């Protein structure tokens, strides 16, 4: 009923605006290009505010539909984040956080939302205010929003975060201390892949411990540079971290097995597919570096797959019960294309399709069946690998 309203923007108008942006005239002078960059940044902020508003109304509408349909109170809200994830082309975890942030921003932070809608602040800055006031009551959150509004545009991201924390602590010191104590229980160490076969090792620590670790590494790096070490400060700190954690004499002498899966043409460097990259288990595509040792076998479909270990043979993982780990492993099956990155198969469905208990039970049975099949296949491959590693008793005839 709002399609013909003269003051409201329809979905068709949004599509037309999207097409108009692709025809932006960039053959102008630099002063006008700067104006275009600023206007486009304000448009991004206004679009983020509109997206947050649409998300909040969608969540409210879906929850009302589920309540009218007789869904149990504990199940109301299920599937909403999945549909938002499909629309935003992101994972369900990110969409769930976005749904919570959009609800707080549009309903309990009016000044911050208005600044975002007018393009005066970025989406990240509005997220900071919403995140740092998420544990406050609605009344205290509105107080922080009102006090922070005059300086929200002029402050930087770190200053906004610090000011928001200060105002939140002033209104609820006990809750702030409780939040800090809970955060200390979440300390952990994580690892995620980085470009060019690198990785990012992160440690979530209390501030005192984190500062102590960093200061110790810096002092050691400065001491090594005064002794004539040619490495940079960052390289010395990274190598020292590895040496102290693993107890090794050198950072690059890591006795770890890296499973590298590649085709026979990549392994032997022949044929039309010799330039196909290898796949490192748990990481993704990677270049073939170092000396590769391993065996290869022919799969049922006629494709030869090799698994190589970039390590010294004497450092090979012993496996279970002292038996060497098998060389032959099943290459992971490539998943078919699904719309949206990082989305599990259970999330790939249309927005108006609902999954009831029967669908969930059938999917659970399929998952259990696939797990049992995977265990059987892994045992078969392990037995095949142990037979290949076993020395032959047949005598050679010279």
C-alpha positions in Angstrom: 0.0 0.0 0.0 3.0 2.2 0.2 4.1 1.8 -3.4 2.3 4.9 -4.7 3.1 7.2 -1.7 4.9 10.2 -3.0 7.3 10.6 -0.1 8.4 7.0 0.3 11.0 5.1 -1.6 9.9 1.9 -3.2 12.0 -1.2 -3.9 12.0 -0.3 -7.6 13.4 3.1 -6.8 16.3 1.4 -4.9 17.0 -0.7 -8.0 17.0 2.3 -10.1 19.3 4.1 -7.7 21.7 1.2 -7.8 21.8 1.3 -11.5 22.4 5.1 -11.5 25.5 4.6 -9.3 27.1 2.4 -11.9 26.8 5.4 -14.3 28.5 7.9 -12.1 30.5 10.5 -14.1 34.1 10.3 -12.9 35.5 12.5 -15.7 35.6 15.6 -13.5 38.3 17.5 -11.7 39.8 16.3 -8.4 37.8 18.7 -6.3 34.6 17.2 -7.5 35.9 13.7 -7.1 36.5 14.5 -3.4 32.9 15.7 -3.2 31.8 12.4 -4.8 33.8 10.3 -2.3 32.2 12.2 0.6 28.7 11.9 -0.8 29.2 8.2 -1.5 30.4 7.7 2.1 27.3 9.4 3.4 25.1 7.3 1.1 26.8 4.2 2.5 25.9 5.3 6.1 22.3 6.2 5.1 22.0 2.8 3.4 23.2 1.1 6.5 20.6 2.9 8.6 17.9 2.0 6.2 19.1 -1.6 6.2 19.0 -1.7 10.0 15.5 -0.3 10.0 14.3 -2.8 7.5 15.9 -5.7 9.4 14.2 -4.6 12.6 10.8 -4.5 11.0 11.4 -7.8 9.3 12.3 -9.5 12.6 9.2 -8.1 14.3 7.0 -9.2 11.5 8.5 -12.7 11.4 8.2 -13.2 15.1 4.5 -12.1 15.0 3.9 -14.6 12.2 5.5 -17.4 14.2 3.5 -16.5 17.3 0.2 -16.5 15.3 1.1 -19.9 13.7 1.4 -21.4 17.2 5.1 -21.9 17.4 6.4 -22.6 20.9 7.8 -19.7 22.8 11.3 -21.1 23.0 11.3 -21.6 19.2 10.0 -18.1 18.3 12.7 -16.4 16.2 14.3 -19.5 14.7 15.2 -19.1 11.1 15.1 -15.3 11.0 18.8 -14.8 11.2 19.2 -17.4 8.4 17.0 -15.4 6.1 18.9 -12.2 6.9 22.2 -14.0 6.2 21.0 -15.1 2.8 19.9 -11.5 2.0 23.2 -10.0 3.2 25.4 -12.8 1.7 27.1 -13.6 5.0 27.3 -16.3 7.6 24.5 -16.9 10.1 26.7 -15.9 13.0 27.4 -12.5 11.5 23.7 -12.1 10.6 22.7 -12.9 14.2 25.0 -10.2 15.6 23.7 -7.7 13.0 20.0 -8.5 13.9 20.8 -7.7 17.6 22.7 -4.6 16.7 20.0 -3.3 14.4 17.3 -3.8 17.1 19.3 -1.8 19.7 20.2 1.0 17.2 16.8 1.6 15.8 14.7 1.3 19.0 17.0 2.4 21.9 19.7 4.7 20.4 17.7 7.4 18.5 20.4 10.0 18.3 23.0 7.6 17.1 20.5 6.2 14.5 19.7 9.7 13.3 23.4 10.5 12.9 23.8 7.4 10.9 20.7 8.0 8.8 22.0 11.5 7.9 25.4 10.1 6.9 27.3 12.0 9.7 28.9 8.8 11.2 29.9 5.5 9.8 28.2 2.2 10.4 31.2 0.9 12.4 31.0 3.9 14.8 27.3 3.2 15.4 28.1 -0.4 16.0 30.6 0.6 18.7 28.0 2.6 20.6 25.5 -0.3 20.3 28.1 -2.9 21.4 29.4 -1.0 24.4 26.0 -0.2 25.7 24.4 -3.6 25.1 24.7 -4.6 28.8 23.0 -1.5 30.1 19.3 -1.0 30.8 17.2 0.8 28.2 17.0 3.9 30.4 20.8 4.1 30.9 21.4 3.3 27.2 19.2 6.3 26.2 21.2 8.5 28.7 24.5 7.5 27.1 23.0 8.1 23.7 21.9 11.6 24.6 25.2 12.6 26.2 27.3 11.2 23.4 25.3 12.7 20.5 26.9 16.2 20.4 30.4 14.8 20.0 29.7 11.6 18.1 30.6 13.1 14.7 33.8 14.9 15.8 35.4 12.0 17.7 37.3 9.1 16.2 36.4 5.5 16.6 38.7 4.9 19.6 37.6 8.0 21.3 34.0 7.1 20.8 34.6 3.7 22.3 36.5 5.1 25.3 33.8 7.8 25.9 31.0 5.2 25.7 32.8 3.0 28.2 33.3 5.9 30.5 29.6 6.9 30.4 28.5 3.3 30.8 30.7 2.8 33.8 29.4 6.0 35.4 25.8 4.7 35.1 26.4 1.1 36.1 29.7 0.4 37.8 28.8 -3.0 39.2 27.5 -4.2 35.9 30.7 -2.9 34.2 32.9 -4.8 36.7 30.8 -8.0 36.2 31.1 -7.7 32.5 34.9 -7.4 32.9 35.0 -10.5 35.1 32.9 -12.4 32.6 35.2 -11.3 29.8 38.3 -12.7 31.6 36.6 -16.1 31.6 36.5 -16.0 27.8 40.3 -15.8 27.4 41.6 -18.1 24.7 44.1 -18.5 21.8 42.9 -18.8 18.3 44.4 -19.3 14.8 43.1 -18.2 11.5 44.6 -18.3 8.0 46.1 -15.3 6.4 47.1 -14.6 2.8 50.2 -16.1 1.2 50.3 -19.3 3.4 50.6 -17.3 6.6 48.5 -17.5 9.7 47.3 -15.1 12.5 47.8 -16.4 16.0 45.6 -14.4 18.4 45.4 -14.5 22.2 42.5 -12.9 24.1 44.1 -12.1 27.4 43.4 -9.7 30.3 45.0 -6.4 29.6 47.8 -6.8 32.2 48.9 -10.1 30.8 48.7 -9.0 27.2 50.8 -5.9 27.9 53.3 -8.0 29.8 53.8 -10.4 26.9 54.2 -7.6 24.4 56.7 -5.7 26.5 58.8 -8.8 27.1 58.9 -9.5 23.4 59.9 -6.0 22.6 62.6 -5.9 25.2 64.1 -9.1 23.8 63.9 -7.8 20.2 65.7 -4.6 21.2 68.4 -6.5 22.9 68.9 -8.8 19.9 69.1 -5.8 17.5 71.8 -4.1 19.7 73.8 -7.3 19.4 73.8 -7.0 15.6 70.8 -9.1 14.6 69.8 -8.2 11.1 66.2 -9.2 11.4 63.5 -6.5 11.9 61.9 -5.9 15.3 58.7 -7.6 14.3 60.5 -10.7 12.9 62.5 -11.1 16.1 59.3 -10.8 18.2 57.5 -13.4 16.1 60.4 -15.9 16.1 60.9 -15.4 19.9 57.2 -16.1 20.5 57.4 -19.4 18.5 60.6 -20.4 20.3 59.4 -19.7 23.8 56.0 -21.4 23.3 57.3 -24.5 21.5 60.6 -24.8 23.3 62.5 -25.0 20.1 66.0 -23.7 19.4 64.9 -22.1 16.2 61.5 -20.8 15.0 61.6 -22.5 11.6 62.4 -26.0 13.1 58.8 -26.9 13.8 58.3 -30.7 13.9 54.8 -30.6 12.5 53.1 -32.5 9.7 51.4 -30.4 7.0 49.0 -32.4 4.9 49.2 -31.2 1.3 46.7 -32.7 -1.2 47.6 -32.3 -4.9 47.0 -34.0 -8.2 49.5 -36.3 -9.8 50.3 -33.8 -12.5 51.1 -31.1 -9.9 53.2 -33.6 -7.9 55.2 -34.8 -11.0 55.1 -31.4 -12.8 53.7 -32.7 -16.1 50.5 -32.4 -18.1 48.0 -29.7 -18.7 47.1 -29.4 -15.0 50.6 -29.2 -13.6 49.9 -25.6 -12.5 46.8 -26.5 -10.4 47.5 -25.4 -6.8 47.7 -27.9 -4.0 45.3 -27.9 -1.0 46.5 -27.7 2.6 44.1 -29.4 4.9 42.5 -26.8 7.2 43.8 -23.9 5.2 42.9 -24.0 1.6 44.9 -23.7 -1.7 48.6 -23.2 -1.4 51.8 -23.4 -3.4 54.0 -26.4 -3.3 57.1 -25.5 -1.3 59.8 -27.6 0.2 60.5 -31.3 -0.2 57.4 -33.4 -0.5 57.3 -37.0 0.6 54.3 -39.3 0.2 52.5 -41.8 -1.9 49.7 -41.4 -4.4 46.8 -43.6 -5.5 44.1 -43.7 -8.1 40.6 -42.9 -7.2 37.5 -44.7 -8.5 36.7 -41.9 -11.0 40.2 -42.2 -12.5 41.7 -39.1 -10.9 45.1 -39.5 -9.1 45.4 -37.7 -5.9 48.7 -37.3 -3.9 49.1 -36.4 -0.3 52.5 -35.0 0.7 53.9 -34.1 4.1 56.3 -31.1 4.2 58.3 -32.4 7.1 61.3 -34.6 7.9 60.5 -38.3 7.6 61.8 -39.0 11.2 59.4 -36.4 12.6 56.3 -38.1 11.2 53.3 -38.2 13.5 53.1 -41.6 15.3 49.4 -41.8 15.0 47.2 -43.9 17.4 48.7 -46.7 19.5 52.1 -46.1 18.0 51.1 -47.0 14.4 52.3 -44.4 11.9 49.6 -42.2 10.4 48.5 -43.4 7.0 49.9 -41.7 3.9 46.7 -42.3 1.9 43.7 -40.2 2.7 40.5 -39.5 1.0 40.5 -36.1 -0.8 37.6 -34.0 0.5 34.7 -33.9 -1.9 34.0 -30.5 -3.4 30.7 -29.1 -2.3 28.3 -27.8 -5.0 27.8 -24.1 -5.4 25.4 -22.5 -2.9 24.2 -18.9 -2.9 26.0 -16.8 -0.3 29.5 -17.3 1.1 30.2 -19.3 4.3 26.6 -20.6 4.6 25.9 -24.2 5.7 23.6 -26.2 3.5 20.8 -26.0 6.1 20.6 -22.3 5.6 20.2 -22.4 1.8 16.5 -22.2 1.4 13.9 -19.7 0.2 12.8 -16.9 2.6 9.2 -18.2 2.7 10.0 -21.8 3.2 9.7 -23.1 6.8 11.3 -26.2 8.2 9.2 -28.0 10.7 10.2 -30.8 13.1 9.9 -33.5 10.4 12.4 -31.7 8.2 14.8 -31.3 11.1 14.5 -35.0 12.0 15.1 -36.1 8.4 18.1 -33.8 8.1 19.5 -35.1 11.4 19.2 -38.7 10.2 21.0 -37.8 6.9 23.8 -36.1 8.9 24.2 -39.2 11.1 24.2 -41.5 8.1 26.9 -39.4 6.4 29.0 -39.4 9.5 28.9 -43.2 9.8 29.8 -43.5 6.1 32.7 -41.1 6.6 34.0 -43.2 9.6 33.8 -46.4 7.5 35.7 -44.8 4.6 38.4 -43.4 6.9 38.9 -46.8 8.5 39.2 -48.4 5.0 41.8 -45.8 3.9 43.7 -46.2 7.2 43.9 -50.0 6.6 45.0 -49.4 3.0 47.7 -47.0 4.2 49.1 -49.4 6.8 49.2 -52.2 4.1 51.2 -50.0 1.8 53.6 -48.9 4.6 54.2 -52.6 5.7 57.4 -54.0 4.1 56.9 -56.8 1.6 58.0 -60.3 2.6 58.5 -61.5 -1.0 62.2 -62.0 -1.7 63.7 -60.4 -4.8 65.1 -62.6 -7.5 68.3 -61.2 -9.0 
